[in-house]
Every structure is written in C-alpha cells, then in structure tokens.
Amino acid sequence: MPLTPCPPCPPCPLPSLDIDSVIQPFQRFGVHLGLDRIINLLANLGNPHHQVPVIHVAGTNGKGSVCAYLSSILTEAGYRTGRYTSPHLVDWTERICLNEQPISSEELSQLLEKVQGVIRPEDESATQFEVITAAAWLYFAQQQVDVAVVEVGLGGRLDATNVCLEPIVTIITSISREHWQQLGPTVADIAREKAGILKPGCPVVVGQLPLDAEEVVRSRALELKCPIFTPQPARQIATGWAEYQTLQNSQLIKYPLPLAGQIQLANSALAIAALEILQEQGWHISEEAIIKGMAKTQWPGRMQWTTWNNHKILLDGAHNTAAAQVLRQYVDSLDAVNPKPITWVMGMFSDKDHADIFAALLRPGDRLFLVPIPVESWTGRTSADLDSLANLAYRLCPQLSDRQIHPDLFTALEVAISTTSTDDLIVLCGSLYLVGDFLATTNIIRKS
C-alpha cells in the first residue's frame, strides 16, 4: 500500500534577533541629551513620527501613571492607542505598547535591527534611548495608531521624544529636584527643561507645581500662546473611588481608582483634563469609557501590593525625594490611629539624593535593610555604597531599631520576613530597577 505523503511543512520562522544584542553596542553612550542624533535617525527612517498624533507627558513623578490612565481609557474608547514609557521593569518590550499590549520580542528585535541598519558610519552614534525611541516611532507609524501617549525620558527640551511638532496636548505632571546633574541645580532650571515640550498654540495640562516652577512653565506657555489648564485633584469619595469635576461644564465624574496613594487623585485628574481637551477637538470619549478605562489601568511597581513567602510586601520605586514623600504619606495612611514601625528593604543608585530620601521615609523604630541594585551594564549607572548609606541613615535617624546590609535583595527579604509578624509592613523601594529585579525573579507581574 503506497504511503500517503506528508503535507508540506510550514516555513521555519526566521530566528529572532536578541534585543539585548542590538541594544548592547549603544550602552557606552549613556545619557547624552540633544535632538540632532534622533532627528537624523528618524529622517533616515522616513520621519515616522510625523505620521503619529501624540499626547506628550513630562514631569518628575506621576508621568508614567498618567500615561497608563490615558492609554487605558483611549483604548477603551475604541482608539488604536500606542504607549511609550521608560524605564522598563522586567523586559524591554514593556516600553512600547499597542492597545495596552506590549510589543512582541520578535517585532521589537526586527524594529531595532532596522533602526540599526540606517545608522551610517559617518553619523554620530545614537544612544540606547534614542534607538529604542526611534523604534517606538517606527512601530506606531507602521501600526497606524490613532494616537500615541509618549512619556518623556529625561527632562523634556532635549529629550529624544521631543520631536513632535504639533502634539494634541502636552502634560507636565509635577516638578521637583531630580536629575539636577543633567537638568540644572534649581527647580526653576528643571522646570525650564520640562517646559521645553510645549509647542506653539498646543494646549498644556499642568499639575500642582512649586511656585518658582509654575512661574517658569506659565511664562513659557504664554510666550508660545499655549492654552493652559490646571485641574484640581479629584476628591476621594470612598476607598478606591474618586470624583472629578470637569473643567468645561463642572460635571462630576465618579470613577474607580485602582492605583494606590493620594497622589493618584492628582494624576487621574490630569489625565481626565487632557481627555476633556481631546473631546473638545472632536474625539469621542464617553464617560463610560473613562470609568471602564480607569478601572482597567495597571502600572506595576508603583504602590503595588504583592505576596512573597506568605508575607504581604508593598513595592514602590520611590527613587527620588518627592516620590519617597508620597510613599511615606501612603504607608502612614494605612494605620493612622495605631501606626507600626516599617521594615524598609532598600537599594539606591549612587547619583540619588540619599539624605533627602532617607529623611522622607525613616522614622524612629523603623528597620532598614540595605541591598545593592543588580545594575545592568546598559544603564551606565552604579549602585550606592551600602556602608555609606548605613552610616548616613544612622546620622539622620539614630532611633532606627535595626540597620542591616545584605549581599542581595532576596537574602534581605528572607531575613526581614523571618523576623517580623505576618501583619507587619515590609516595603521594598528605592529604585525601579530593584523592584524590577524582584518582579523578574519571582515572575510576578501584578498581584493586588
């Protein structure tokens, strides 16, 4: 009996290029602000950013969660929505999303290979951030997004995302003293850099800013004739629920607020104010889409509750002074009547304002477990010296009940858990990279 031939095999998939292998050559260029390289790179790619309607978001803190709210709501409203944020917690693909879904590793590898392919030998070499940013613009153009929500990487004026000439709306969430080595020593200097994303005639939504920063931003907005909107923070009406009064007609919108912390009342208000501007421009964004989009919003690694070894742990980057103050406010609100000492498991980069962060977080009776940040070579950064951190913490808060140094995060967590009761609070913070290491190692994406 003759054998029936097998059907033809499908073609073998092309091997995907490893993302790290493409990114690796650019790591040595670190932070190098400026627009010439990214403009040249995008021109070589056919200027894909000119095809993408953009909401551009800057700020010291809060810009990531505002991007998350906007992306979720616009997706819920039926728009094809891109989102570009940084840094990533676990994987490079988190940075570029379409309708709330991260780009696939294969697609990102192909895009990065294409970007790399248009860099000519005579060109000044692009930085890592510029390469991944160019890949994001290219992806959004290829996917023909209706809108891309784009987070500034560092500062604003000279950031690689600042190539959109006519954003639909710009947002400045907050301004405090961070990255002063690159942006300038004062809050006013930093505000001037962040206000660099404003474009002539394009509306801007501005959060609650220090007075000197607000003066800089308003002056720039007036100079460029930008309509400026400053919404009040939403009002908490129940646990996990907020109420926002619209700017246009003072209508009240009640919505769920899944992200923790008082700061989200302000952040969610900024997002809804930006959506109001879009509605005035003819975008169809219903109140139902706002409510459902808010409910579905996720932003891992920021005020995120999870469980490890049967013990609840609070994760938060808290990588600068303002973020540390927000975190301390949140943990204080958990048990305002009978507060308990906190066990802090922390790691910080060497370029952070360690004293101010400790001053914001530490209280008498707290415990401090210091760990190194497992720094990837592409960051170009170093983990702070742990002995120096321990000595600094003691000078600032000598009433700490315990200070310990551990060789790695999980050793510290094991000791912390073994020496606390199950209802004592353990907080892992100090760096998003440290939080990302925890999430990657434990394979936890989000658990509430």
C-alpha positions in Angstrom: 0.0 0.0 0.0 1.6 3.3 -1.0 2.4 5.7 1.7 0.5 9.0 1.8 2.9 11.8 1.6 3.1 14.2 4.5 1.7 17.7 3.9 4.5 20.3 3.3 6.0 21.7 6.4 5.3 25.4 7.1 8.3 27.6 6.6 10.7 27.8 9.5 10.4 31.1 11.4 13.3 33.4 11.0 15.4 33.5 14.2 14.5 36.5 16.2 17.3 38.8 17.0 18.1 39.1 20.7 17.1 42.5 21.9 20.0 42.9 24.3 22.4 42.1 21.4 21.2 45.1 19.5 21.0 47.4 22.4 24.4 46.4 23.8 26.6 48.4 21.4 24.9 51.6 22.3 25.2 51.3 26.1 28.6 53.1 26.2 27.0 56.4 25.2 24.8 56.7 28.3 22.8 59.9 28.9 23.6 62.3 26.1 20.8 64.9 25.8 20.3 66.5 22.4 18.0 66.3 19.4 20.4 66.3 16.4 21.0 62.5 16.6 17.4 61.4 16.9 16.2 63.9 14.2 18.9 62.5 11.8 18.0 58.9 12.8 14.2 59.5 12.2 15.0 61.2 8.9 16.8 58.1 7.7 13.7 56.1 8.7 11.4 58.3 6.7 10.3 60.5 9.6 7.7 58.1 11.0 7.0 60.4 13.9 5.3 62.9 11.5 2.6 60.2 11.0 1.7 59.8 14.7 -0.7 62.0 16.7 0.8 62.5 20.1 0.0 63.2 23.7 3.3 64.2 25.2 3.8 63.8 29.0 6.7 65.2 31.1 7.2 65.5 34.9 9.4 64.5 37.7 6.8 62.0 39.1 3.4 60.8 38.0 4.0 60.9 34.3 4.0 57.1 34.0 0.7 56.6 35.8 -0.9 59.5 33.7 0.3 57.7 30.6 -1.2 54.5 31.9 -4.6 56.1 32.6 -4.7 57.8 29.2 -3.7 54.7 27.3 -6.2 52.5 29.1 -9.1 55.0 28.6 -8.3 55.7 24.9 -8.1 52.0 24.2 -11.5 51.5 26.0 -12.9 54.3 23.8 -12.1 52.3 20.7 -9.0 54.2 19.5 -5.9 52.4 18.3 -3.5 53.6 21.0 0.2 53.4 21.3 2.1 54.0 24.5 5.8 54.6 25.0 7.2 54.8 28.6 10.5 54.2 30.3 12.3 52.6 32.1 11.0 49.0 31.9 10.8 46.8 34.9 11.4 43.4 33.5 11.6 43.4 29.7 12.4 46.0 27.0 9.0 45.1 25.4 7.1 46.9 28.2 8.2 50.2 26.9 6.3 50.0 23.6 2.6 49.0 23.8 -0.3 48.9 21.4 -3.8 48.9 22.9 -2.3 48.0 26.3 -0.4 45.0 25.0 3.5 45.1 24.9 5.1 44.7 21.5 6.4 41.2 20.9 10.1 40.4 21.3 10.2 39.4 17.6 8.7 42.7 16.4 10.9 44.8 18.6 14.0 42.9 17.5 13.1 43.5 13.9 12.5 47.2 14.5 15.8 47.6 16.4 17.6 45.9 13.6 16.0 48.2 11.1 16.9 51.3 13.2 20.5 50.0 13.5 20.6 49.4 9.7 20.1 53.1 8.9 22.8 54.4 11.2 25.6 55.4 8.8 29.3 55.1 9.8 29.8 58.8 9.5 26.9 59.6 11.8 27.4 60.5 15.5 26.4 57.3 17.3 22.9 57.3 18.8 22.3 56.5 22.4 20.3 53.5 23.7 17.4 55.6 24.5 17.4 57.2 21.1 17.5 53.8 19.3 14.6 52.4 21.3 12.7 55.7 20.9 13.1 55.6 17.1 11.9 52.0 17.2 8.7 53.2 19.0 8.0 55.9 16.5 8.5 53.5 13.6 6.2 50.9 15.3 3.4 53.4 15.9 3.6 54.6 12.3 3.6 51.1 10.9 0.6 50.2 13.1 -1.2 53.4 12.1 -2.2 54.3 15.6 -4.9 56.9 16.2 -2.8 58.4 19.0 0.4 57.7 20.9 0.8 58.5 24.5 4.5 59.3 24.9 6.4 59.7 28.1 9.5 62.0 28.3 12.6 60.0 29.2 14.6 62.8 30.9 13.8 66.5 31.2 12.0 67.5 28.1 13.6 70.1 25.9 16.5 67.9 24.7 14.8 64.6 25.3 14.7 62.2 22.3 10.9 62.1 22.5 10.7 65.9 21.9 10.5 65.7 18.1 6.7 66.0 17.7 5.9 69.5 16.3 2.2 69.6 17.0 1.2 67.4 19.9 -2.6 67.1 20.5 -1.9 68.1 24.1 1.1 68.2 26.4 1.1 67.4 30.1 3.5 68.4 32.9 2.6 66.4 35.9 5.0 67.6 38.6 8.4 69.2 39.1 10.9 68.6 41.8 14.6 68.4 42.1 15.8 65.3 40.3 18.5 64.6 37.7 19.9 68.0 38.5 23.2 66.9 37.2 21.8 67.0 33.7 18.9 69.5 34.0 20.3 72.2 36.3 20.7 72.8 40.0 17.4 74.6 40.8 13.7 73.6 40.4 13.3 76.6 38.1 16.1 75.3 35.9 14.4 71.9 35.8 11.1 73.5 35.0 12.6 75.3 32.1 13.8 72.0 30.6 10.4 70.3 31.1 8.6 73.2 29.6 10.6 72.6 26.5 8.0 70.1 25.4 5.4 73.0 24.9 4.7 73.8 21.3 3.2 77.0 19.8 -0.6 77.0 20.3 -0.8 73.5 21.6 -2.8 73.1 24.9 -0.9 72.1 28.0 -2.3 70.5 31.2 -0.2 71.4 34.3 -0.2 69.7 37.7 0.4 71.3 41.1 3.9 72.8 40.9 6.2 74.7 43.2 5.7 78.4 42.8 9.1 79.1 41.0 8.5 76.1 38.7 4.9 77.2 37.9 6.1 80.7 37.0 8.6 79.3 34.5 6.0 77.0 32.9 3.3 79.6 32.7 5.7 82.1 31.2 6.7 79.7 28.5 3.1 78.8 27.8 2.1 82.5 27.5 5.1 83.1 25.2 4.0 80.2 22.9 0.3 81.1 23.2 -0.5 77.7 24.6 -3.9 77.3 26.3 -3.1 76.2 29.8 -5.3 74.0 32.0 -4.7 73.4 35.7 -7.2 70.9 37.1 -7.8 70.5 40.8 -7.0 67.0 42.2 -10.0 64.7 42.2 -11.8 64.0 45.5 -11.8 60.6 47.2 -15.4 59.6 47.8 -14.8 56.0 49.0 -11.9 53.5 49.2 -10.8 53.1 45.6 -13.2 55.6 44.2 -12.7 59.3 43.2 -14.8 62.1 41.8 -13.6 64.7 39.3 -15.2 68.0 38.4 -14.8 68.7 34.7 -13.2 71.9 33.5 -15.7 72.7 30.8 -19.1 72.3 32.5 -18.4 71.4 36.1 -19.9 68.0 35.6 -19.0 65.4 38.2 -17.5 62.1 37.1 -17.2 59.2 39.6 -14.7 56.6 38.7 -12.7 53.7 40.3 -9.1 54.4 41.1 -7.1 51.2 41.1 -3.7 52.8 41.7 -2.9 53.4 45.3 -1.8 56.6 47.0 -3.2 60.1 47.4 -1.1 61.3 44.5 -3.4 59.4 42.2 -6.2 61.9 42.8 -4.0 64.5 41.1 -2.6 62.2 38.4 -6.0 60.9 37.4 -7.4 64.4 37.2 -4.6 65.4 34.9 -5.4 62.5 32.6 -9.1 63.3 32.5 -8.4 67.0 31.9 -6.3 66.0 28.9 -9.2 63.8 27.7 -11.5 66.8 28.0 -9.3 68.7 25.6 -9.5 65.8 23.1 -13.3 65.8 23.5 -13.3 69.5 22.6 -11.3 68.6 19.5 -13.9 66.1 18.4 -12.6 62.9 19.9 -15.4 60.5 21.0 -14.5 59.6 24.6 -17.6 58.7 26.7 -17.9 58.9 30.4 -18.4 55.1 30.3 -15.0 54.7 28.5 -13.4 56.9 31.2 -14.9 54.8 34.0 -14.0 51.4 32.4 -10.6 52.6 31.3 -9.8 53.9 34.8 -10.9 50.6 36.3 -8.6 48.6 34.0 -5.5 50.8 34.5 -2.4 48.9 35.6 1.0 50.4 36.4 3.2 47.7 38.1 6.0 48.6 40.5 4.3 51.7 41.9 2.4 51.3 45.2 1.9 47.6 44.2 0.9 45.1 46.8 2.1 41.5 46.3 2.8 38.4 48.4 6.1 36.6 48.7 6.7 33.6 51.0 3.2 34.2 52.5 4.0 37.7 53.6 2.5 40.8 52.0 5.0 43.3 50.6 4.5 46.8 49.2 6.6 47.6 46.1 7.3 51.1 45.1 10.2 52.7 43.1 10.3 55.8 45.3 13.6 56.8 43.6 13.6 60.5 44.4 12.6 62.7 47.3 9.1 63.6 46.1 8.3 60.0 45.4 9.6 59.0 48.8 7.4 61.6 50.5 4.4 60.2 48.6 5.2 56.7 49.7 5.6 57.7 53.4 2.3 59.5 53.2 0.7 56.3 51.9 2.1 54.0 54.5 1.1 56.4 57.2 -2.4 56.4 55.9 -2.7 52.6 56.2 -2.9 52.8 60.0 -3.1 56.4 61.1 -4.6 55.6 64.5 -2.0 53.0 65.6 1.0 53.2 63.3 3.5 50.4 63.4 7.2 50.6 62.6 8.1 49.8 59.0 10.7 47.4 57.6 12.3 49.1 54.7 14.2 46.9 52.2 16.1 49.5 50.0 18.7 49.9 47.3 19.6 53.2 45.6 21.8 54.4 42.8 24.8 56.4 43.7 23.5 59.6 41.9 20.4 60.0 44.1 19.7 62.4 46.9 20.1 59.7 49.6 19.8 62.0 52.6 16.6 63.6 51.4 15.1 60.2 50.6 16.0 58.7 54.0 14.6 61.8 55.7 11.3 61.4 53.9 11.0 57.7 54.7 12.7 56.8 58.0 11.0 57.2 61.4 12.1 56.1 64.9 11.5 52.4 65.4 11.7 51.5 61.7 14.1 48.9 60.4 16.4 49.4 57.4 17.7 46.5 55.2 20.1 47.8 52.6 20.9 45.9 49.4 22.8 46.5 46.2 20.9 47.2 43.0 21.7 44.5 40.4 22.7 47.0 37.8 22.5 46.0 34.2 25.5 47.3 32.2 23.3 49.2 29.8 22.2 51.6 32.5 25.6 53.1 32.8 25.0 53.6 36.5 26.3 52.3 39.8 24.7 51.1 43.0 25.3 53.3 46.0 27.9 52.2 48.6 26.0 50.3 51.3 28.3 51.2 54.2 28.0 54.8 53.4 24.2 54.5 53.2 24.0 52.7 56.5 26.1 55.4 58.2 24.0 58.2 56.6 20.8 56.6 57.8 22.1 56.3 61.4 23.1 60.0 61.4 19.7 61.0 60.1 17.6 58.7 62.2 19.6 57.2 65.1 16.4 55.8 66.6 16.2 53.1 64.0 15.6 49.8 65.7 17.8 47.9 63.2 20.2 48.5 60.3 21.5 45.7 58.2 23.4 45.3 55.0 22.8 42.2 52.8 24.5 40.9 49.7 21.4 40.7 47.6 17.7 41.5 47.7 16.3 38.1 48.4 18.6 37.4 51.3 17.4 40.6 52.9 13.7 39.7 52.2 14.1 36.3 53.8 15.7 37.8 57.0 13.1 40.6 57.1 10.2 38.1 56.8 11.6 35.7 59.3 11.9 38.5 61.9 8.5 40.1 61.5 5.0 39.1 62.2 2.7 38.5 59.2 0.8 41.8 59.7 4.0 43.9 59.9 4.6 46.0 56.9 7.6 45.3 54.7 8.3 47.9 51.9 10.7 47.3 49.0 11.7 50.6 47.5 14.5 53.0 46.4 14.8 52.1 42.7 12.5 50.9 40.0 15.4 48.6 38.9 15.3 46.9 42.3 11.6 46.5 42.0 12.0 45.1 38.5 14.6 42.6 39.8 12.0 41.4 42.3 9.3 41.1 39.7 11.5 39.4 37.2 12.9 36.8 39.7 9.5 36.0 41.2 7.7 36.1 37.9 5.1 38.4 39.4 3.6 40.9 37.1 0.8 42.3 39.2 -0.9 41.0 42.3 -3.3 43.1 44.3 
